[in-house]
Amino acid sequence: MAYTEFRKSYGDFEIVIPAIDFSELNSDEAQKTIEILRRYEGGYVCTNLCPINDQKKARDAIEIKIDRDCEGLEHYIADVMGDAVEECDICFNPYNLAGKILRKEWCNHMANEIEREHFGHANQTT
């Protein structure tokens, strides 16, 4: 089953984060990644994936798609949105409320995608 992109509407514009391919994770890595993503409360997502068993494959999957320069999701959004949203990188910084909410919803989306791919179902909590 293919992974799906994440979409979040902000009235006049929509943020689309491409699907992240977590197929390289084995079952144990997938389960641990799901647990970490569901516990996300703030900060950088890839940093949250570091402490428990160093989820390198999950971090690499995210970085390959959206963070090759290690500048963070807010810079990816700013690059994609261009001039459509002023100060986009500041608004969606992981330490601002909008950035935390966006990342929390994105983490839940990714956890659901991993769960569906690796275990055949998804917990639809958001």
N, CA, C and O atoms as a DFTB+ gen file, in Angstrom:
504 C
 N C O
     1  1       0.845      -1.179       0.000
     2  2       0.000       0.000       0.000
     3  2       0.892       1.244       0.000
     4  3       1.878       1.308       0.735
     5  1       0.547       2.206      -0.809
     6  2       1.345       3.431      -0.901
     7  2       1.061       4.354       0.275
     8  3      -0.053       4.397       0.797
     9  1       2.074       5.078       0.673
    10  2       1.910       6.082       1.720
    11  2       1.230       7.301       1.112
    12  3       1.308       7.523      -0.097
    13  1       0.564       8.091       1.948
    14  2      -0.144       9.268       1.441
    15  2       0.468      10.544       1.997
    16  3       1.049      10.555       3.082
    17  1       0.328      11.609       1.237
    18  2       0.833      12.908       1.678
    19  2      -0.042      13.436       2.815
    20  3      -1.167      12.980       3.019
    21  1       0.500      14.403       3.543
    22  2      -0.213      15.053       4.641
    23  2      -0.646      16.431       4.168
    24  3       0.156      17.178       3.608
    25  1      -1.911      16.769       4.390
    26  2      -2.449      18.069       3.984
    27  2      -3.068      18.765       5.181
    28  3      -3.782      18.155       5.977
    29  1      -2.780      20.059       5.293
    30  2      -3.348      20.878       6.372
    31  2      -3.760      22.206       5.771
    32  3      -2.940      22.911       5.183
    33  1      -5.044      22.549       5.921
    34  2      -5.578      23.775       5.358
    35  2      -5.502      24.907       6.368
    36  3      -5.805      24.728       7.548
    37  1      -5.095      26.070       5.890
    38  2      -5.035      27.284       6.701
    39  2      -5.834      28.381       6.018
    40  3      -5.297      29.454       5.744
    41  1      -7.093      28.133       5.741
    42  2      -7.943      29.124       5.096
    43  2      -7.595      29.338       3.646
    44  3      -8.051      28.591       2.780
    45  1      -6.790      30.351       3.366
    46  2      -6.452      30.706       1.989
    47  2      -5.350      29.845       1.380
    48  3      -5.129      29.899       0.171
    49  1      -4.671      29.069       2.179
    50  2      -3.607      28.235       1.620
    51  2      -3.599      26.868       2.288
    52  3      -4.207      26.668       3.339
    53  1      -2.909      25.948       1.668
    54  2      -2.817      24.586       2.173
    55  2      -1.360      24.162       2.195
    56  3      -0.612      24.404       1.248
    57  1      -0.974      23.531       3.280
    58  2       0.375      22.977       3.377
    59  2       0.286      21.501       3.033
    60  3      -0.535      20.768       3.583
    61  1       1.141      21.080       2.116
    62  2       1.195      19.678       1.714
    63  2       2.597      19.164       1.989
    64  3       3.581      19.676       1.455
    65  1       2.668      18.144       2.831
    66  2       3.953      17.503       3.135
    67  2       3.931      16.159       2.411
    68  3       3.015      15.364       2.617
    69  1       4.922      15.898       1.571
    70  2       4.878      14.664       0.777
    71  2       4.880      13.410       1.646
    72  3       5.300      13.425       2.803
    73  1       4.401      12.340       1.052
    74  2       4.394      11.050       1.739
    75  2       5.823      10.628       2.050
    76  3       6.726      10.787       1.228
    77  1       6.010      10.095       3.236
    78  2       7.312       9.580       3.655
    79  2       7.263       8.062       3.533
    80  3       6.336       7.426       4.035
    81  1       8.247       7.486       2.875
    82  2       8.290       6.036       2.648
    83  2       9.036       5.360       3.800
    84  3      10.260       5.448       3.899
    85  1       8.287       4.692       4.660
    86  2       8.874       3.997       5.799
    87  2       8.997       2.494       5.555
    88  3       9.086       1.721       6.509
    89  1       9.004       2.076       4.297
    90  2       9.036       0.644       3.996
    91  2      10.343      -0.039       4.406
    92  3      10.391      -1.264       4.522
    93  1      11.403       0.748       4.625
    94  2      12.681       0.157       5.022
    95  2      12.709      -0.271       6.500
    96  3      13.630      -0.968       6.925
    97  1      11.717       0.140       7.269
    98  2      11.672      -0.228       8.687
    99  2      11.248      -1.682       8.829
   100  3      10.350      -2.150       8.129
   101  1      11.913      -2.402       9.757
   102  2      11.410      -3.730      10.079
   103  2      10.288      -3.572      11.110
   104  3      10.017      -2.455      11.551
   105  1       9.648      -4.646      11.493
   106  2       8.486      -4.556      12.390
   107  2       8.820      -3.912      13.730
   108  3       8.044      -3.104      14.239
   109  1       9.956      -4.259      14.299
   110  2      10.357      -3.683      15.587
   111  2      10.624      -2.182      15.457
   112  3      10.182      -1.390      16.290
   113  1      11.347      -1.802      14.409
   114  2      11.622      -0.375      14.167
   115  2      10.330       0.392      13.901
   116  3      10.157       1.518      14.368
   117  1       9.427      -0.229      13.147
   118  2       8.147       0.406      12.853
   119  2       7.367       0.656      14.140
   120  3       6.841       1.750      14.343
   121  1       7.291      -0.343      15.003
   122  2       6.545      -0.195      16.256
   123  2       7.150       0.898      17.140
   124  3       6.419       1.710      17.706
   125  1       8.464       0.922      17.259
   126  2       9.125       1.942      18.079
   127  2       8.940       3.340      17.487
   128  3       8.760       4.313      18.219
   129  1       8.985       3.430      16.160
   130  2       8.776       4.721      15.504
   131  2       7.350       5.216      15.739
   132  3       7.142       6.396      16.019
   133  1       6.380       4.330      15.628
   134  2       4.981       4.687      15.894
   135  2       4.835       5.232      17.314
   136  3       4.196       6.263      17.524
   137  1       5.423       4.544      18.277
   138  2       5.324       4.974      19.675
   139  2       5.924       6.367      19.872
   140  3       5.342       7.206      20.559
   141  1       7.075       6.605      19.275
   142  2       7.735       7.917      19.412
   143  2       6.895       9.002      18.746
   144  3       6.695      10.075      19.316
   145  1       6.409       8.726      17.547
   146  2       5.613       9.720      16.833
   147  2       4.326      10.055      17.583
   148  3       3.914      11.214      17.612
   149  1       3.696       9.068      18.180
   150  2       2.451       9.317      18.914
   151  2       2.692      10.123      20.198
   152  3       1.776      10.779      20.695
   153  1       3.899      10.079      20.727
   154  2       4.230      10.830      21.954
   155  2       4.722      12.242      21.659
   156  3       4.963      13.010      22.590
   157  1       4.875      12.597      20.400
   158  2       5.422      13.901      20.056
   159  2       4.618      15.020      20.724
   160  3       3.390      15.046      20.650
   161  1       5.328      15.939      21.375
   162  2       4.679      17.092      22.014
   163  2       5.318      18.414      21.619
   164  3       4.733      19.469      21.865
   165  1       6.488      18.390      21.020
   166  2       7.135      19.630      20.623
   167  2       8.564      19.401      20.191
   168  3       9.122      18.322      20.393
   169  1       9.157      20.426      19.592
   170  2      10.526      20.338      19.105
   171  2      10.579      19.740      17.706
   172  3       9.552      19.530      17.060
   173  1      11.790      19.472      17.259
   174  2      11.991      18.902      15.929
   175  2      11.654      17.416      15.925
   176  3      12.053      16.686      16.832
   177  1      10.932      16.973      14.924
   178  2      10.481      15.583      14.849
   179  2      11.664      14.627      14.808
   180  3      11.681      13.638      15.542
   181  1      12.657      14.905      13.961
   182  2      13.803      13.990      13.849
   183  2      14.603      13.922      15.142
   184  3      15.174      12.880      15.463
   185  1      14.649      15.009      15.879
   186  2      15.324      14.991      17.180
   187  2      14.577      14.070      18.135
   188  3      15.200      13.365      18.929
   189  1      13.265      14.071      18.066
   190  2      12.460      13.183      18.902
   191  2      12.691      11.713      18.559
   192  3      12.485      10.841      19.403
   193  1      13.113      11.437      17.340
   194  2      13.356      10.053      16.927
   195  2      14.729       9.550      17.373
   196  3      15.026       8.367      17.208
   197  1      15.562      10.408      17.927
   198  2      16.917      10.010      18.316
   199  2      17.019       9.164      19.586
   200  3      17.705       8.142      19.559
   201  1      16.377       9.531      20.693
   202  2      16.732       8.927      21.975
   203  2      16.505       7.425      22.096
   204  3      17.361       6.723      22.633
   205  1      15.388       6.920      21.618
   206  2      15.076       5.511      21.836
   207  2      15.584       4.683      20.667
   208  3      15.069       4.775      19.553
   209  1      16.591       3.884      20.932
   210  2      17.178       2.984      19.935
   211  2      17.580       3.677      18.642
   212  3      17.665       3.034      17.595
   213  1      17.826       4.971      18.703
   214  2      18.323       5.733      17.557
   215  2      17.637       5.324      16.253
   216  3      18.211       4.594      15.445
   217  1      16.424       5.792      16.058
   218  2      15.613       5.424      14.904
   219  2      16.166       6.062      13.623
   220  3      15.513       6.907      13.011
   221  1      17.365       5.651      13.230
   222  2      18.045       6.244      12.087
   223  2      17.290       6.040      10.775
   224  3      17.208       6.967       9.969
   225  1      16.742       4.859      10.545
   226  2      16.030       4.613       9.289
   227  2      14.819       5.539       9.162
   228  3      14.544       6.049       8.076
   229  1      14.105       5.759      10.248
   230  2      12.932       6.647      10.213
   231  2      13.371       8.085       9.965
   232  3      12.756       8.791       9.166
   233  1      14.431       8.525      10.646
   234  2      14.947       9.886      10.428
   235  2      15.405      10.066       8.990
   236  3      15.101      11.077       8.357
   237  1      16.138       9.080       8.476
   238  2      16.625       9.160       7.099
   239  2      15.467       9.265       6.108
   240  3      15.550      10.027       5.145
   241  1      14.387       8.510       6.332
   242  2      13.234       8.546       5.432
   243  2      12.630       9.944       5.383
   244  3      12.248      10.422       4.315
   245  1      12.545      10.599       6.539
   246  2      12.007      11.959       6.596
   247  2      12.969      12.937       5.937
   248  3      12.556      13.775       5.135
   249  1      14.246      12.832       6.274
   250  2      15.234      13.772       5.744
   251  2      15.368      13.672       4.229
   252  3      15.558      14.688       3.561
   253  1      15.272      12.472       3.678
   254  2      15.374      12.289       2.224
   255  2      14.270      13.061       1.511
   256  3      14.503      13.653       0.457
   257  1      13.066      13.054       2.085
   258  2      11.921      13.684       1.438
   259  2      11.830      15.185       1.677
   260  3      11.539      15.939       0.748
   261  1      12.075      15.634       2.910
   262  2      11.784      17.041       3.200
   263  2      12.915      17.831       3.832
   264  3      12.822      19.055       3.929
   265  1      13.975      17.174       4.262
   266  2      14.955      17.907       5.063
   267  2      16.391      17.555       4.705
   268  3      17.218      17.317       5.585
   269  1      16.685      17.524       3.408
   270  2      18.038      17.155       2.968
   271  2      19.105      18.083       3.513
   272  3      20.239      17.660       3.739
   273  1      18.752      19.356       3.729
   274  2      19.716      20.333       4.231
   275  2      19.676      20.487       5.746
   276  3      20.358      21.348       6.302
   277  1      18.880      19.656       6.417
   278  2      18.757      19.681       7.879
   279  2      18.349      21.061       8.401
   280  3      18.837      21.507       9.439
   281  1      17.453      21.730       7.676
   282  2      16.980      23.038       8.114
   283  2      15.618      22.961       8.781
   284  3      15.168      23.948       9.364
   285  1      14.955      21.829       8.714
   286  2      13.683      21.663       9.391
   287  2      12.477      21.826       8.492
   288  3      12.560      22.362       7.387
   289  1      11.349      21.346       9.000
   290  2      10.098      21.390       8.266
   291  2       9.679      22.814       7.932
   292  3       9.130      23.060       6.858
   293  1       9.933      23.764       8.844
   294  2       9.502      25.139       8.599
   295  2      10.184      25.741       7.370
   296  3       9.576      26.534       6.652
   297  1      11.440      25.371       7.125
   298  2      12.139      25.868       5.941
   299  2      11.638      25.172       4.678
   300  3      11.560      25.784       3.612
   301  1      11.299      23.888       4.806
   302  2      10.700      23.177       3.667
   303  2       9.394      23.867       3.272
   304  3       9.159      24.134       2.093
   305  1       8.547      24.153       4.262
   306  2       7.268      24.820       3.994
   307  2       7.502      26.183       3.356
   308  3       6.841      26.529       2.377
   309  1       8.431      26.957       3.898
   310  2       8.729      28.285       3.351
   311  2       9.189      28.187       1.904
   312  3       8.783      28.997       1.071
   313  1      10.031      27.208       1.595
   314  2      10.511      27.026       0.219
   315  2       9.364      26.697      -0.727
   316  3       9.285      27.233      -1.832
   317  1       8.476      25.812      -0.284
   318  2       7.355      25.398      -1.122
   319  2       6.344      26.529      -1.292
   320  3       5.832      26.754      -2.388
   321  1       6.063      27.238      -0.201
   322  2       5.047      28.288      -0.241
   323  2       5.550      29.555      -0.923
   324  3       4.752      30.331      -1.450
   325  1       6.841      29.768      -0.920
   326  2       7.396      30.963      -1.536
   327  2       6.848      32.222      -0.880
   328  3       6.882      32.358       0.343
   329  1       6.354      33.123      -1.680
   330  2       5.832      34.388      -1.164
   331  2       4.381      34.295      -0.711
   332  3       3.800      35.301      -0.306
   333  1       3.785      33.106      -0.773
   334  2       2.368      32.976      -0.438
   335  2       2.094      33.265       1.036
   336  3       1.014      33.739       1.390
   337  1       3.060      32.983       1.882
   338  2       2.873      33.188       3.318
   339  2       4.081      33.943       3.858
   340  3       5.208      33.452       3.790
   341  1       3.849      35.119       4.384
   342  2       4.949      35.903       4.957
   343  2       5.447      35.240       6.243
   344  3       4.662      34.732       7.043
   345  1       6.741      35.257       6.417
   346  2       7.367      34.735       7.644
   347  2       6.945      33.290       7.927
   348  3       6.805      32.897       9.085
   349  1       6.746      32.513       6.881
   350  2       6.285      31.136       7.017
   351  2       7.218      30.304       7.892
   352  3       6.765      29.507       8.714
   353  1       8.525      30.494       7.709
   354  2       9.473      29.702       8.490
   355  2       9.404      30.050       9.975
   356  3       9.674      29.201      10.824
   357  1       9.047      31.284      10.290
   358  2       8.909      31.669      11.696
   359  2       7.593      31.126      12.264
   360  3       7.564      30.593      13.372
   361  1       6.515      31.265      11.503
   362  2       5.202      30.798      11.975
   363  2       5.196      29.304      12.279
   364  3       4.573      28.868      13.247
   365  1       5.884      28.525      11.460
   366  2       5.840      27.078      11.608
   367  2       7.098      26.500      12.261
   368  3       7.393      25.314      12.114
   369  1       7.823      27.337      12.973
   370  2       8.933      26.875      13.799
   371  2       8.362      25.904      14.839
   372  3       7.252      26.122      15.326
   373  1       9.087      24.847      15.189
   374  2       8.527      23.856      16.112
   375  2       8.283      24.383      17.521
   376  3       7.659      23.700      18.333
   377  1       8.762      25.579      17.822
   378  2       8.573      26.124      19.168
   379  2       7.450      27.149      19.204
   380  3       7.179      27.734      20.253
   381  1       6.789      27.374      18.061
   382  2       5.589      28.212      18.013
   383  2       4.371      27.305      18.012
   384  3       4.447      26.157      17.576
   385  1       3.257      27.812      18.495
   386  2       2.051      27.000      18.605
   387  2       1.629      26.390      17.270
   388  3       1.304      25.204      17.211
   389  1       1.631      27.184      16.201
   390  2       1.229      26.656      14.892
   391  2       2.157      25.528      14.451
   392  3       1.706      24.531      13.888
   393  1       3.448      25.689      14.707
   394  2       4.414      24.657      14.347
   395  2       4.229      23.383      15.154
   396  3       4.329      22.282      14.613
   397  1       3.960      23.526      16.440
   398  2       3.724      22.344      17.298
   399  2       2.487      21.589      16.848
   400  3       2.504      20.364      16.731
   401  1       1.403      22.333      16.593
   402  2       0.152      21.698      16.182
   403  2       0.330      20.984      14.845
   404  3      -0.101      19.843      14.678
   405  1       0.973      21.669      13.889
   406  2       1.212      21.056      12.582
   407  2       2.023      19.770      12.723
   408  3       1.668      18.746      12.140
   409  1       3.097      19.817      13.484
   410  2       3.955      18.638      13.648
   411  2       3.236      17.511      14.385
   412  3       3.407      16.342      14.040
   413  1       2.442      17.844      15.383
   414  2       1.695      16.823      16.121
   415  2       0.752      16.092      15.163
   416  3       0.690      14.862      15.169
   417  1       0.028      16.840      14.348
   418  2      -0.887      16.218      13.396
   419  2      -0.126      15.416      12.334
   420  3      -0.569      14.346      11.918
   421  1       1.023      15.947      11.901
   422  2       1.853      15.238      10.922
   423  2       2.400      13.942      11.518
   424  3       2.419      12.908      10.850
   425  1       2.843      14.000      12.772
   426  2       3.349      12.797      13.450
   427  2       2.261      11.732      13.556
   428  3       2.521      10.552      13.319
   429  1       1.040      12.147      13.913
   430  2      -0.069      11.190      13.982
   431  2      -0.345      10.591      12.609
   432  3      -0.606       9.394      12.490
   433  1      -0.287      11.422      11.575
   434  2      -0.483      10.943      10.206
   435  2       0.584       9.894       9.856
   436  3       0.264       8.821       9.345
   437  1       1.850      10.216      10.134
   438  2       2.929       9.273       9.817
   439  2       2.784       7.985      10.618
   440  3       2.999       6.900      10.078
   441  1       2.426       8.085      11.892
   442  2       2.232       6.892      12.722
   443  2       1.126       6.016      12.133
   444  3       1.265       4.795      12.065
   445  1       0.021       6.647      11.705
   446  2      -1.065       5.894      11.078
   447  2      -0.603       5.218       9.788
   448  3      -0.971       4.075       9.515
   449  1       0.197       5.922       9.000
   450  2       0.701       5.364       7.744
   451  2       1.604       4.154       7.997
   452  3       1.489       3.134       7.317
   453  1       2.492       4.271       8.966
   454  2       3.398       3.156       9.302
   455  2       2.588       1.974       9.808
   456  3       2.827       0.832       9.415
   457  1       1.631       2.253      10.682
   458  2       0.796       1.195      11.244
   459  2       0.013       0.468      10.149
   460  3      -0.079      -0.760      10.150
   461  1      -0.543       1.231       9.226
   462  2      -1.307       0.631       8.124
   463  2      -0.391      -0.226       7.238
   464  3      -0.758      -1.335       6.851
   465  1       0.788       0.290       6.925
   466  2       1.709      -0.422       6.039
   467  2       2.283      -1.688       6.684
   468  3       2.356      -2.739       6.048
   469  1       2.682      -1.574       7.934
   470  2       3.385      -2.687       8.577
   471  2       2.475      -3.653       9.329
   472  3       2.825      -4.819       9.510
   473  1       1.318      -3.182       9.766
   474  2       0.478      -4.022      10.616
   475  2      -0.953      -4.165      10.090
   476  3      -1.776      -4.836      10.714
   477  1      -1.254      -3.541       8.949
   478  2      -2.530      -3.732       8.295
   479  2      -3.704      -2.954       8.863
   480  3      -4.847      -3.198       8.476
   481  1      -3.446      -2.023       9.771
   482  2      -4.524      -1.201      10.316
   483  2      -3.934       0.109      10.793
   484  3      -2.716       0.266      10.871
   485  1      -4.795       1.030      11.105
   486  2      -4.330       2.336      11.616
   487  2      -5.263       2.805      12.713
   488  3      -6.484       2.670      12.633
   489  1      -4.646       3.359      13.734
   490  2      -5.392       3.992      14.813
   491  2      -5.682       5.412      14.357
   492  3      -4.750       6.206      14.222
   493  1      -6.907       5.750      14.123
   494  2      -7.255       7.036      13.530
   495  2      -7.387       8.170      14.546
   496  3      -8.221       9.055      14.359
   497  1      -6.604       8.169      15.595
   498  2      -6.654       9.266      16.564
   499  2      -5.814      10.422      16.055
   500  3      -4.713      10.230      15.538
   501  1      -6.344      11.617      16.206
   502  2      -5.585      12.810      15.834
   503  2      -5.705      13.838      16.915
   504  3      -5.137      14.924      16.800
